Amino acid sequence: MNEAHLDLEAVELELDEELLDAIDEKAFKDHRENRDAAVRDLLDEWLKAQD
């Protein structure tokens, strides 16, 4: 995926309760309660699924 067009410094998302629960579950299970790492992981999974 060519990311050259993504010249972004910040992105704002509105998340529903179900997705927040998935983030918390992944953060607790895989990332020692680090939500940022869980969000990056889930975003990476989603982006790979889009290819």
ModelCIF file with pLDDT and N, C-alpha, C, O atoms, coordinates in Angstrom:
data_MODEL
#
_entry.id   MODEL 
#
_entity.id                         1 
_entity.type                       polymer 
_entity.pdbx_number_of_molecules   1 
#
_entity_poly.entity_id                      1 
_entity_poly.type                           'polypeptide(L)' 
_entity_poly.nstd_linkage                   no 
_entity_poly.nstd_monomer                   no 
_entity_poly.pdbx_seq_one_letter_code       MNEAHLDLEAVELELDEELLDAIDEKAFKDHRENRDAAVRDLLDEWLKAQD 
_entity_poly.pdbx_seq_one_letter_code_can   MNEAHLDLEAVELELDEELLDAIDEKAFKDHRENRDAAVRDLLDEWLKAQD 
_entity_poly.pdbx_strand_id                 A 
#
loop_
_entity_poly_seq.entity_id 
_entity_poly_seq.num 
_entity_poly_seq.mon_id 
_entity_poly_seq.hetero 
1 1  MET n 
1 2  ASN n 
1 3  GLU n 
1 4  ALA n 
1 5  HIS n 
1 6  LEU n 
1 7  ASP n 
1 8  LEU n 
1 9  GLU n 
1 10 ALA n 
1 11 VAL n 
1 12 GLU n 
1 13 LEU n 
1 14 GLU n 
1 15 LEU n 
1 16 ASP n 
1 17 GLU n 
1 18 GLU n 
1 19 LEU n 
1 20 LEU n 
1 21 ASP n 
1 22 ALA n 
1 23 ILE n 
1 24 ASP n 
1 25 GLU n 
1 26 LYS n 
1 27 ALA n 
1 28 PHE n 
1 29 LYS n 
1 30 ASP n 
1 31 HIS n 
1 32 ARG n 
1 33 GLU n 
1 34 ASN n 
1 35 ARG n 
1 36 ASP n 
1 37 ALA n 
1 38 ALA n 
1 39 VAL n 
1 40 ARG n 
1 41 ASP n 
1 42 LEU n 
1 43 LEU n 
1 44 ASP n 
1 45 GLU n 
1 46 TRP n 
1 47 LEU n 
1 48 LYS n 
1 49 ALA n 
1 50 GLN n 
1 51 ASP n 
#
_struct_asym.id          A 
_struct_asym.entity_id   1 
#
loop_
_ma_qa_metric.id 
_ma_qa_metric.mode 
_ma_qa_metric.name 
_ma_qa_metric.software_group_id 
_ma_qa_metric.type 
1 global pLDDT . pLDDT 
2 local  pLDDT . pLDDT 
#
_ma_qa_metric_global.metric_id      1 
_ma_qa_metric_global.metric_value   83.51 
_ma_qa_metric_global.model_id       1 
_ma_qa_metric_global.ordinal_id     1 
#
loop_
_ma_qa_metric_local.label_asym_id 
_ma_qa_metric_local.label_comp_id 
_ma_qa_metric_local.label_seq_id 
_ma_qa_metric_local.metric_id 
_ma_qa_metric_local.metric_value 
_ma_qa_metric_local.model_id 
_ma_qa_metric_local.ordinal_id 
A MET 1  2 53.00 1 1  
A ASN 2  2 62.00 1 2  
A GLU 3  2 64.00 1 3  
A ALA 4  2 62.00 1 4  
A HIS 5  2 63.00 1 5  
A LEU 6  2 66.00 1 6  
A ASP 7  2 71.00 1 7  
A LEU 8  2 71.00 1 8  
A GLU 9  2 80.00 1 9  
A ALA 10 2 80.00 1 10 
A VAL 11 2 77.00 1 11 
A GLU 12 2 84.00 1 12 
A LEU 13 2 81.00 1 13 
A GLU 14 2 90.00 1 14 
A LEU 15 2 86.00 1 15 
A ASP 16 2 93.00 1 16 
A GLU 17 2 94.00 1 17 
A GLU 18 2 93.00 1 18 
A LEU 19 2 87.00 1 19 
A LEU 20 2 88.00 1 20 
A ASP 21 2 91.00 1 21 
A ALA 22 2 87.00 1 22 
A ILE 23 2 85.00 1 23 
A ASP 24 2 89.00 1 24 
A GLU 25 2 89.00 1 25 
A LYS 26 2 87.00 1 26 
A ALA 27 2 87.00 1 27 
A PHE 28 2 87.00 1 28 
A LYS 29 2 89.00 1 29 
A ASP 30 2 89.00 1 30 
A HIS 31 2 86.00 1 31 
A ARG 32 2 88.00 1 32 
A GLU 33 2 85.00 1 33 
A ASN 34 2 88.00 1 34 
A ARG 35 2 87.00 1 35 
A ASP 36 2 87.00 1 36 
A ALA 37 2 89.00 1 37 
A ALA 38 2 88.00 1 38 
A VAL 39 2 85.00 1 39 
A ARG 40 2 87.00 1 40 
A ASP 41 2 89.00 1 41 
A LEU 42 2 87.00 1 42 
A LEU 43 2 86.00 1 43 
A ASP 44 2 90.00 1 44 
A GLU 45 2 89.00 1 45 
A TRP 46 2 86.00 1 46 
A LEU 47 2 88.00 1 47 
A LYS 48 2 93.00 1 48 
A ALA 49 2 93.00 1 49 
A GLN 50 2 88.00 1 50 
A ASP 51 2 75.00 1 51 
#
loop_
_atom_site.group_PDB 
_atom_site.id 
_atom_site.type_symbol 
_atom_site.label_atom_id 
_atom_site.label_alt_id 
_atom_site.label_comp_id 
_atom_site.label_asym_id 
_atom_site.label_entity_id 
_atom_site.label_seq_id 
_atom_site.pdbx_PDB_ins_code 
_atom_site.Cartn_x 
_atom_site.Cartn_y 
_atom_site.Cartn_z 
_atom_site.occupancy 
_atom_site.B_iso_or_equiv 
_atom_site.pdbx_formal_charge 
_atom_site.auth_seq_id 
_atom_site.auth_comp_id 
_atom_site.auth_asym_id 
_atom_site.auth_atom_id 
_atom_site.pdbx_PDB_model_num 
ATOM 1   N N  . MET A 1 1  ? 0.845   -1.178  0.000  1.00 53.00 ? 1  MET A N  1 
ATOM 2   C CA . MET A 1 1  ? 0.000   0.000   0.000  1.00 53.00 ? 1  MET A CA 1 
ATOM 3   C C  . MET A 1 1  ? 0.885   1.234   0.000  1.00 53.00 ? 1  MET A C  1 
ATOM 4   O O  . MET A 1 1  ? 1.776   1.361   0.839  1.00 53.00 ? 1  MET A O  1 
ATOM 5   N N  . ASN A 1 2  ? 0.649   2.127   -0.919 1.00 62.00 ? 2  ASN A N  1 
ATOM 6   C CA . ASN A 1 2  ? 1.406   3.365   -0.997 1.00 62.00 ? 2  ASN A CA 1 
ATOM 7   C C  . ASN A 1 2  ? 0.812   4.379   -0.029 1.00 62.00 ? 2  ASN A C  1 
ATOM 8   O O  . ASN A 1 2  ? -0.327  4.812   -0.207 1.00 62.00 ? 2  ASN A O  1 
ATOM 9   N N  . GLU A 1 3  ? 1.567   4.757   0.986  1.00 64.00 ? 3  GLU A N  1 
ATOM 10  C CA . GLU A 1 3  ? 1.077   5.665   2.014  1.00 64.00 ? 3  GLU A CA 1 
ATOM 11  C C  . GLU A 1 3  ? 1.553   7.098   1.809  1.00 64.00 ? 3  GLU A C  1 
ATOM 12  O O  . GLU A 1 3  ? 1.398   7.925   2.707  1.00 64.00 ? 3  GLU A O  1 
ATOM 13  N N  . ALA A 1 4  ? 2.130   7.413   0.646  1.00 62.00 ? 4  ALA A N  1 
ATOM 14  C CA . ALA A 1 4  ? 2.663   8.748   0.387  1.00 62.00 ? 4  ALA A CA 1 
ATOM 15  C C  . ALA A 1 4  ? 1.562   9.811   0.430  1.00 62.00 ? 4  ALA A C  1 
ATOM 16  O O  . ALA A 1 4  ? 1.821   10.958  0.793  1.00 62.00 ? 4  ALA A O  1 
ATOM 17  N N  . HIS A 1 5  ? 0.355   9.438   0.065  1.00 63.00 ? 5  HIS A N  1 
ATOM 18  C CA . HIS A 1 5  ? -0.744  10.404  0.063  1.00 63.00 ? 5  HIS A CA 1 
ATOM 19  C C  . HIS A 1 5  ? -1.306  10.657  1.464  1.00 63.00 ? 5  HIS A C  1 
ATOM 20  O O  . HIS A 1 5  ? -2.126  11.559  1.638  1.00 63.00 ? 5  HIS A O  1 
ATOM 21  N N  . LEU A 1 6  ? -0.890  9.894   2.445  1.00 66.00 ? 6  LEU A N  1 
ATOM 22  C CA . LEU A 1 6  ? -1.385  10.037  3.816  1.00 66.00 ? 6  LEU A CA 1 
ATOM 23  C C  . LEU A 1 6  ? -0.480  10.947  4.636  1.00 66.00 ? 6  LEU A C  1 
ATOM 24  O O  . LEU A 1 6  ? 0.148   10.499  5.595  1.00 66.00 ? 6  LEU A O  1 
ATOM 25  N N  . ASP A 1 7  ? -0.412  12.198  4.270  1.00 71.00 ? 7  ASP A N  1 
ATOM 26  C CA . ASP A 1 7  ? 0.427   13.165  4.974  1.00 71.00 ? 7  ASP A CA 1 
ATOM 27  C C  . ASP A 1 7  ? -0.373  13.759  6.132  1.00 71.00 ? 7  ASP A C  1 
ATOM 28  O O  . ASP A 1 7  ? -0.712  14.943  6.124  1.00 71.00 ? 7  ASP A O  1 
ATOM 29  N N  . LEU A 1 8  ? -0.670  12.922  7.128  1.00 71.00 ? 8  LEU A N  1 
ATOM 30  C CA . LEU A 1 8  ? -1.501  13.324  8.253  1.00 71.00 ? 8  LEU A CA 1 
ATOM 31  C C  . LEU A 1 8  ? -0.686  13.363  9.532  1.00 71.00 ? 8  LEU A C  1 
ATOM 32  O O  . LEU A 1 8  ? 0.207   12.542  9.742  1.00 71.00 ? 8  LEU A O  1 
ATOM 33  N N  . GLU A 1 9  ? -1.003  14.318  10.376 1.00 80.00 ? 9  GLU A N  1 
ATOM 34  C CA . GLU A 1 9  ? -0.375  14.367  11.694 1.00 80.00 ? 9  GLU A CA 1 
ATOM 35  C C  . GLU A 1 9  ? -1.277  13.753  12.751 1.00 80.00 ? 9  GLU A C  1 
ATOM 36  O O  . GLU A 1 9  ? -0.799  13.182  13.731 1.00 80.00 ? 9  GLU A O  1 
ATOM 37  N N  . ALA A 1 10 ? -2.591  13.873  12.549 1.00 80.00 ? 10 ALA A N  1 
ATOM 38  C CA . ALA A 1 10 ? -3.536  13.334  13.522 1.00 80.00 ? 10 ALA A CA 1 
ATOM 39  C C  . ALA A 1 10 ? -4.817  12.930  12.813 1.00 80.00 ? 10 ALA A C  1 
ATOM 40  O O  . ALA A 1 10 ? -5.185  13.486  11.778 1.00 80.00 ? 10 ALA A O  1 
ATOM 41  N N  . VAL A 1 11 ? -5.485  11.945  13.402 1.00 77.00 ? 11 VAL A N  1 
ATOM 42  C CA . VAL A 1 11 ? -6.770  11.489  12.891 1.00 77.00 ? 11 VAL A CA 1 
ATOM 43  C C  . VAL A 1 11 ? -7.707  11.389  14.079 1.00 77.00 ? 11 VAL A C  1 
ATOM 44  O O  . VAL A 1 11 ? -7.322  10.901  15.141 1.00 77.00 ? 11 VAL A O  1 
ATOM 45  N N  . GLU A 1 12 ? -8.924  11.846  13.905 1.00 84.00 ? 12 GLU A N  1 
ATOM 46  C CA . GLU A 1 12 ? -9.913  11.763  14.969 1.00 84.00 ? 12 GLU A CA 1 
ATOM 47  C C  . GLU A 1 12 ? -10.996 10.781  14.553 1.00 84.00 ? 12 GLU A C  1 
ATOM 48  O O  . GLU A 1 12 ? -11.555 10.885  13.462 1.00 84.00 ? 12 GLU A O  1 
ATOM 49  N N  . LEU A 1 13 ? -11.289 9.822   15.436 1.00 81.00 ? 13 LEU A N  1 
ATOM 50  C CA . LEU A 1 13 ? -12.295 8.796   15.161 1.00 81.00 ? 13 LEU A CA 1 
ATOM 51  C C  . LEU A 1 13 ? -13.356 8.803   16.249 1.00 81.00 ? 13 LEU A C  1 
ATOM 52  O O  . LEU A 1 13 ? -13.079 9.107   17.409 1.00 81.00 ? 13 LEU A O  1 
ATOM 53  N N  . GLU A 1 14 ? -14.555 8.469   15.859 1.00 90.00 ? 14 GLU A N  1 
ATOM 54  C CA . GLU A 1 14 ? -15.626 8.273   16.823 1.00 90.00 ? 14 GLU A CA 1 
ATOM 55  C C  . GLU A 1 14 ? -15.891 6.775   16.880 1.00 90.00 ? 14 GLU A C  1 
ATOM 56  O O  . GLU A 1 14 ? -16.275 6.174   15.876 1.00 90.00 ? 14 GLU A O  1 
ATOM 57  N N  . LEU A 1 15 ? -15.691 6.170   18.042 1.00 86.00 ? 15 LEU A N  1 
ATOM 58  C CA . LEU A 1 15 ? -15.794 4.717   18.190 1.00 86.00 ? 15 LEU A CA 1 
ATOM 59  C C  . LEU A 1 15 ? -17.050 4.353   18.969 1.00 86.00 ? 15 LEU A C  1 
ATOM 60  O O  . LEU A 1 15 ? -17.424 5.038   19.921 1.00 86.00 ? 15 LEU A O  1 
ATOM 61  N N  . ASP A 1 16 ? -17.700 3.260   18.552 1.00 93.00 ? 16 ASP A N  1 
ATOM 62  C CA . ASP A 1 16 ? -18.870 2.809   19.287 1.00 93.00 ? 16 ASP A CA 1 
ATOM 63  C C  . ASP A 1 16 ? -18.439 1.909   20.453 1.00 93.00 ? 16 ASP A C  1 
ATOM 64  O O  . ASP A 1 16 ? -17.274 1.525   20.556 1.00 93.00 ? 16 ASP A O  1 
ATOM 65  N N  . GLU A 1 17 ? -19.370 1.590   21.301 1.00 94.00 ? 17 GLU A N  1 
ATOM 66  C CA . GLU A 1 17 ? -19.097 0.817   22.518 1.00 94.00 ? 17 GLU A CA 1 
ATOM 67  C C  . GLU A 1 17 ? -18.505 -0.555  22.206 1.00 94.00 ? 17 GLU A C  1 
ATOM 68  O O  . GLU A 1 17 ? -17.604 -1.018  22.905 1.00 94.00 ? 17 GLU A O  1 
ATOM 69  N N  . GLU A 1 18 ? -19.006 -1.201  21.164 1.00 93.00 ? 18 GLU A N  1 
ATOM 70  C CA . GLU A 1 18 ? -18.522 -2.533  20.781 1.00 93.00 ? 18 GLU A CA 1 
ATOM 71  C C  . GLU A 1 18 ? -17.036 -2.496  20.403 1.00 93.00 ? 18 GLU A C  1 
ATOM 72  O O  . GLU A 1 18 ? -16.265 -3.370  20.799 1.00 93.00 ? 18 GLU A O  1 
ATOM 73  N N  . LEU A 1 19 ? -16.650 -1.487  19.642 1.00 87.00 ? 19 LEU A N  1 
ATOM 74  C CA . LEU A 1 19 ? -15.248 -1.368  19.239 1.00 87.00 ? 19 LEU A CA 1 
ATOM 75  C C  . LEU A 1 19 ? -14.364 -1.001  20.432 1.00 87.00 ? 19 LEU A C  1 
ATOM 76  O O  . LEU A 1 19 ? -13.241 -1.493  20.545 1.00 87.00 ? 19 LEU A O  1 
ATOM 77  N N  . LEU A 1 20 ? -14.861 -0.147  21.315 1.00 88.00 ? 20 LEU A N  1 
ATOM 78  C CA . LEU A 1 20 ? -14.092 0.183   22.517 1.00 88.00 ? 20 LEU A CA 1 
ATOM 79  C C  . LEU A 1 20 ? -13.858 -1.049  23.384 1.00 88.00 ? 20 LEU A C  1 
ATOM 80  O O  . LEU A 1 20 ? -12.786 -1.211  23.966 1.00 88.00 ? 20 LEU A O  1 
ATOM 81  N N  . ASP A 1 21 ? -14.870 -1.920  23.468 1.00 91.00 ? 21 ASP A N  1 
ATOM 82  C CA . ASP A 1 21 ? -14.707 -3.166  24.220 1.00 91.00 ? 21 ASP A CA 1 
ATOM 83  C C  . ASP A 1 21 ? -13.652 -4.064  23.570 1.00 91.00 ? 21 ASP A C  1 
ATOM 84  O O  . ASP A 1 21 ? -12.856 -4.691  24.269 1.00 91.00 ? 21 ASP A O  1 
ATOM 85  N N  . ALA A 1 22 ? -13.645 -4.127  22.244 1.00 87.00 ? 22 ALA A N  1 
ATOM 86  C CA . ALA A 1 22 ? -12.646 -4.935  21.524 1.00 87.00 ? 22 ALA A CA 1 
ATOM 87  C C  . ALA A 1 22 ? -11.246 -4.378  21.752 1.00 87.00 ? 22 ALA A C  1 
ATOM 88  O O  . ALA A 1 22 ? -10.293 -5.138  21.925 1.00 87.00 ? 22 ALA A O  1 
ATOM 89  N N  . ILE A 1 23 ? -11.123 -3.066  21.753 1.00 85.00 ? 23 ILE A N  1 
ATOM 90  C CA . ILE A 1 23 ? -9.820  -2.435  22.011 1.00 85.00 ? 23 ILE A CA 1 
ATOM 91  C C  . ILE A 1 23 ? -9.347  -2.764  23.419 1.00 85.00 ? 23 ILE A C  1 
ATOM 92  O O  . ILE A 1 23 ? -8.195  -3.148  23.618 1.00 85.00 ? 23 ILE A O  1 
ATOM 93  N N  . ASP A 1 24 ? -10.244 -2.612  24.404 1.00 89.00 ? 24 ASP A N  1 
ATOM 94  C CA . ASP A 1 24 ? -9.876  -2.912  25.788 1.00 89.00 ? 24 ASP A CA 1 
ATOM 95  C C  . ASP A 1 24 ? -9.483  -4.372  25.960 1.00 89.00 ? 24 ASP A C  1 
ATOM 96  O O  . ASP A 1 24 ? -8.519  -4.683  26.659 1.00 89.00 ? 24 ASP A O  1 
ATOM 97  N N  . GLU A 1 25 ? -10.238 -5.273  25.316 1.00 89.00 ? 25 GLU A N  1 
ATOM 98  C CA . GLU A 1 25 ? -9.938  -6.706  25.415 1.00 89.00 ? 25 GLU A CA 1 
ATOM 99  C C  . GLU A 1 25 ? -8.560  -7.008  24.825 1.00 89.00 ? 25 GLU A C  1 
ATOM 100 O O  . GLU A 1 25 ? -7.765  -7.722  25.437 1.00 89.00 ? 25 GLU A O  1 
ATOM 101 N N  . LYS A 1 26 ? -8.277  -6.470  23.645 1.00 87.00 ? 26 LYS A N  1 
ATOM 102 C CA . LYS A 1 26 ? -6.985  -6.696  22.991 1.00 87.00 ? 26 LYS A CA 1 
ATOM 103 C C  . LYS A 1 26 ? -5.855  -6.049  23.796 1.00 87.00 ? 26 LYS A C  1 
ATOM 104 O O  . LYS A 1 26 ? -4.777  -6.626  23.938 1.00 87.00 ? 26 LYS A O  1 
ATOM 105 N N  . ALA A 1 27 ? -6.108  -4.865  24.313 1.00 87.00 ? 27 ALA A N  1 
ATOM 106 C CA . ALA A 1 27 ? -5.094  -4.172  25.112 1.00 87.00 ? 27 ALA A CA 1 
ATOM 107 C C  . ALA A 1 27 ? -4.742  -4.992  26.354 1.00 87.00 ? 27 ALA A C  1 
ATOM 108 O O  . ALA A 1 27 ? -3.568  -5.138  26.694 1.00 87.00 ? 27 ALA A O  1 
ATOM 109 N N  . PHE A 1 28 ? -5.748  -5.519  27.020 1.00 87.00 ? 28 PHE A N  1 
ATOM 110 C CA . PHE A 1 28 ? -5.507  -6.302  28.231 1.00 87.00 ? 28 PHE A CA 1 
ATOM 111 C C  . PHE A 1 28 ? -4.811  -7.612  27.901 1.00 87.00 ? 28 PHE A C  1 
ATOM 112 O O  . PHE A 1 28 ? -3.864  -8.006  28.582 1.00 87.00 ? 28 PHE A O  1 
ATOM 113 N N  . LYS A 1 29 ? -5.280  -8.293  26.849 1.00 89.00 ? 29 LYS A N  1 
ATOM 114 C CA . LYS A 1 29 ? -4.779  -9.627  26.500 1.00 89.00 ? 29 LYS A CA 1 
ATOM 115 C C  . LYS A 1 29 ? -3.388  -9.590  25.868 1.00 89.00 ? 29 LYS A C  1 
ATOM 116 O O  . LYS A 1 29 ? -2.528  -10.399 26.217 1.00 89.00 ? 29 LYS A O  1 
ATOM 117 N N  . ASP A 1 30 ? -3.161  -8.652  24.936 1.00 89.00 ? 30 ASP A N  1 
ATOM 118 C CA . ASP A 1 30 ? -1.951  -8.700  24.115 1.00 89.00 ? 30 ASP A CA 1 
ATOM 119 C C  . ASP A 1 30 ? -0.939  -7.581  24.372 1.00 89.00 ? 30 ASP A C  1 
ATOM 120 O O  . ASP A 1 30 ? 0.206   -7.684  23.931 1.00 89.00 ? 30 ASP A O  1 
ATOM 121 N N  . HIS A 1 31 ? -1.329  -6.531  25.067 1.00 86.00 ? 31 HIS A N  1 
ATOM 122 C CA . HIS A 1 31 ? -0.457  -5.357  25.129 1.00 86.00 ? 31 HIS A CA 1 
ATOM 123 C C  . HIS A 1 31 ? -0.300  -4.765  26.536 1.00 86.00 ? 31 HIS A C  1 
ATOM 124 O O  . HIS A 1 31 ? -0.061  -3.566  26.679 1.00 86.00 ? 31 HIS A O  1 
ATOM 125 N N  . ARG A 1 32 ? -0.429  -5.578  27.545 1.00 88.00 ? 32 ARG A N  1 
ATOM 126 C CA . ARG A 1 32 ? -0.256  -5.104  28.924 1.00 88.00 ? 32 ARG A CA 1 
ATOM 127 C C  . ARG A 1 32 ? -1.056  -3.837  29.205 1.00 88.00 ? 32 ARG A C  1 
ATOM 128 O O  . ARG A 1 32 ? -0.554  -2.890  29.810 1.00 88.00 ? 32 ARG A O  1 
ATOM 129 N N  . GLU A 1 33 ? -2.299  -3.837  28.760 1.00 85.00 ? 33 GLU A N  1 
ATOM 130 C CA . GLU A 1 33 ? -3.251  -2.747  28.966 1.00 85.00 ? 33 GLU A CA 1 
ATOM 131 C C  . GLU A 1 33 ? -2.868  -1.463  28.233 1.00 85.00 ? 33 GLU A C  1 
ATOM 132 O O  . GLU A 1 33 ? -3.304  -0.383  28.630 1.00 85.00 ? 33 GLU A O  1 
ATOM 133 N N  . ASN A 1 34 ? -2.068  -1.555  27.180 1.00 88.00 ? 34 ASN A N  1 
ATOM 134 C CA . ASN A 1 34 ? -1.675  -0.392  26.386 1.00 88.00 ? 34 ASN A CA 1 
ATOM 135 C C  . ASN A 1 34 ? -2.680  -0.219  25.249 1.00 88.00 ? 34 ASN A C  1 
ATOM 136 O O  . ASN A 1 34 ? -2.609  -0.914  24.236 1.00 88.00 ? 34 ASN A O  1 
ATOM 137 N N  . ARG A 1 35 ? -3.621  0.720   25.428 1.00 87.00 ? 35 ARG A N  1 
ATOM 138 C CA . ARG A 1 35 ? -4.666  0.940   24.426 1.00 87.00 ? 35 ARG A CA 1 
ATOM 139 C C  . ARG A 1 35 ? -4.102  1.417   23.089 1.00 87.00 ? 35 ARG A C  1 
ATOM 140 O O  . ARG A 1 35 ? -4.580  1.002   22.033 1.00 87.00 ? 35 ARG A O  1 
ATOM 141 N N  . ASP A 1 36 ? -3.098  2.278   23.127 1.00 87.00 ? 36 ASP A N  1 
ATOM 142 C CA . ASP A 1 36 ? -2.517  2.786   21.874 1.00 87.00 ? 36 ASP A CA 1 
ATOM 143 C C  . ASP A 1 36 ? -1.995  1.644   21.016 1.00 87.00 ? 36 ASP A C  1 
ATOM 144 O O  . ASP A 1 36 ? -2.221  1.618   19.806 1.00 87.00 ? 36 ASP A O  1 
ATOM 145 N N  . ALA A 1 37 ? -1.303  0.705   21.635 1.00 89.00 ? 37 ALA A N  1 
ATOM 146 C CA . ALA A 1 37 ? -0.778  -0.443  20.895 1.00 89.00 ? 37 ALA A CA 1 
ATOM 147 C C  . ALA A 1 37 ? -1.919  -1.300  20.359 1.00 89.00 ? 37 ALA A C  1 
ATOM 148 O O  . ALA A 1 37 ? -1.836  -1.807  19.240 1.00 89.00 ? 37 ALA A O  1 
ATOM 149 N N  . ALA A 1 38 ? -2.971  -1.467  21.131 1.00 88.00 ? 38 ALA A N  1 
ATOM 150 C CA . ALA A 1 38 ? -4.119  -2.254  20.685 1.00 88.00 ? 38 ALA A CA 1 
ATOM 151 C C  . ALA A 1 38 ? -4.799  -1.590  19.494 1.00 88.00 ? 38 ALA A C  1 
ATOM 152 O O  . ALA A 1 38 ? -5.192  -2.272  18.548 1.00 88.00 ? 38 ALA A O  1 
ATOM 153 N N  . VAL A 1 39 ? -4.940  -0.268  19.530 1.00 85.00 ? 39 VAL A N  1 
ATOM 154 C CA . VAL A 1 39 ? -5.555  0.457   18.415 1.00 85.00 ? 39 VAL A CA 1 
ATOM 155 C C  . VAL A 1 39 ? -4.704  0.307   17.161 1.00 85.00 ? 39 VAL A C  1 
ATOM 156 O O  . VAL A 1 39 ? -5.236  0.065   16.078 1.00 85.00 ? 39 VAL A O  1 
ATOM 157 N N  . ARG A 1 40 ? -3.388  0.446   17.297 1.00 87.00 ? 40 ARG A N  1 
ATOM 158 C CA . ARG A 1 40 ? -2.498  0.279   16.141 1.00 87.00 ? 40 ARG A CA 1 
ATOM 159 C C  . ARG A 1 40 ? -2.629  -1.129  15.564 1.00 87.00 ? 40 ARG A C  1 
ATOM 160 O O  . ARG A 1 40 ? -2.668  -1.305  14.346 1.00 87.00 ? 40 ARG A O  1 
ATOM 161 N N  . ASP A 1 41 ? -2.696  -2.120  16.434 1.00 89.00 ? 41 ASP A N  1 
ATOM 162 C CA . ASP A 1 41 ? -2.825  -3.516  16.005 1.00 89.00 ? 41 ASP A CA 1 
ATOM 163 C C  . ASP A 1 41 ? -4.134  -3.745  15.249 1.00 89.00 ? 41 ASP A C  1 
ATOM 164 O O  . ASP A 1 41 ? -4.142  -4.346  14.174 1.00 89.00 ? 41 ASP A O  1 
ATOM 165 N N  . LEU A 1 42 ? -5.237  -3.263  15.817 1.00 87.00 ? 42 LEU A N  1 
ATOM 166 C CA . LEU A 1 42 ? -6.532  -3.451  15.181 1.00 87.00 ? 42 LEU A CA 1 
ATOM 167 C C  . LEU A 1 42 ? -6.621  -2.684  13.862 1.00 87.00 ? 42 LEU A C  1 
ATOM 168 O O  . LEU A 1 42 ? -7.203  -3.177  12.896 1.00 87.00 ? 42 LEU A O  1 
ATOM 169 N N  . LEU A 1 43 ? -6.053  -1.493  13.818 1.00 86.00 ? 43 LEU A N  1 
ATOM 170 C CA . LEU A 1 43 ? -6.034  -0.725  12.576 1.00 86.00 ? 43 LEU A CA 1 
ATOM 171 C C  . LEU A 1 43 ? -5.209  -1.444  11.517 1.00 86.00 ? 43 LEU A C  1 
ATOM 172 O O  . LEU A 1 43 ? -5.601  -1.495  10.351 1.00 86.00 ? 43 LEU A O  1 
ATOM 173 N N  . ASP A 1 44 ? -4.078  -1.996  11.915 1.00 90.00 ? 44 ASP A N  1 
ATOM 174 C CA . ASP A 1 44 ? -3.238  -2.754  10.989 1.00 90.00 ? 44 ASP A CA 1 
ATOM 175 C C  . ASP A 1 44 ? -3.995  -3.959  10.427 1.00 90.00 ? 44 ASP A C  1 
ATOM 176 O O  . ASP A 1 44 ? -3.934  -4.228  9.228  1.00 90.00 ? 44 ASP A O  1 
ATOM 177 N N  . GLU A 1 45 ? -4.705  -4.679  11.289 1.00 89.00 ? 45 GLU A N  1 
ATOM 178 C CA . GLU A 1 45 ? -5.505  -5.832  10.851 1.00 89.00 ? 45 GLU A CA 1 
ATOM 179 C C  . GLU A 1 45 ? -6.574  -5.381  9.856  1.00 89.00 ? 45 GLU A C  1 
ATOM 180 O O  . GLU A 1 45 ? -6.786  -6.036  8.835  1.00 89.00 ? 45 GLU A O  1 
ATOM 181 N N  . TRP A 1 46 ? -7.237  -4.282  10.141 1.00 86.00 ? 46 TRP A N  1 
ATOM 182 C CA . TRP A 1 46 ? -8.298  -3.787  9.268  1.00 86.00 ? 46 TRP A CA 1 
ATOM 183 C C  . TRP A 1 46 ? -7.723  -3.373  7.915  1.00 86.00 ? 46 TRP A C  1 
ATOM 184 O O  . TRP A 1 46 ? -8.284  -3.706  6.871  1.00 86.00 ? 46 TRP A O  1 
ATOM 185 N N  . LEU A 1 47 ? -6.604  -2.646  7.933  1.00 88.00 ? 47 LEU A N  1 
ATOM 186 C CA . LEU A 1 47 ? -5.989  -2.206  6.675  1.00 88.00 ? 47 LEU A CA 1 
ATOM 187 C C  . LEU A 1 47 ? -5.556  -3.392  5.814  1.00 88.00 ? 47 LEU A C  1 
ATOM 188 O O  . LEU A 1 47 ? -5.730  -3.370  4.595  1.00 88.00 ? 47 LEU A O  1 
ATOM 189 N N  . LYS A 1 48 ? -4.999  -4.412  6.434  1.00 93.00 ? 48 LYS A N  1 
ATOM 190 C CA . LYS A 1 48 ? -4.589  -5.608  5.688  1.00 93.00 ? 48 LYS A CA 1 
ATOM 191 C C  . LYS A 1 48 ? -5.787  -6.327  5.098  1.00 93.00 ? 48 LYS A C  1 
ATOM 192 O O  . LYS A 1 48 ? -5.687  -6.903  4.015  1.00 93.00 ? 48 LYS A O  1 
ATOM 193 N N  . ALA A 1 49 ? -6.915  -6.304  5.787  1.00 93.00 ? 49 ALA A N  1 
ATOM 194 C CA . ALA A 1 49 ? -8.117  -6.955  5.288  1.00 93.00 ? 49 ALA A CA 1 
ATOM 195 C C  . ALA A 1 49 ? -8.709  -6.199  4.103  1.00 93.00 ? 49 ALA A C  1 
ATOM 196 O O  . ALA A 1 49 ? -9.463  -6.780  3.322  1.00 93.00 ? 49 ALA A O  1 
ATOM 197 N N  . GLN A 1 50 ? -8.384  -4.916  3.953  1.00 88.00 ? 50 GLN A N  1 
ATOM 198 C CA . GLN A 1 50 ? -8.916  -4.104  2.860  1.00 88.00 ? 50 GLN A CA 1 
ATOM 199 C C  . GLN A 1 50 ? -8.214  -4.367  1.544  1.00 88.00 ? 50 GLN A C  1 
ATOM 200 O O  . GLN A 1 50 ? -8.753  -4.039  0.487  1.00 88.00 ? 50 GLN A O  1 
ATOM 201 N N  . ASP A 1 51 ? -7.018  -4.955  1.581  1.00 75.00 ? 51 ASP A N  1 
ATOM 202 C CA . ASP A 1 51 ? -6.262  -5.217  0.352  1.00 75.00 ? 51 ASP A CA 1 
ATOM 203 C C  . ASP A 1 51 ? -6.877  -6.265  -0.506 1.00 75.00 ? 51 ASP A C  1 
ATOM 204 O O  . ASP A 1 51 ? -6.344  -6.584  -1.569 1.00 75.00 ? 51 ASP A O  1 
#
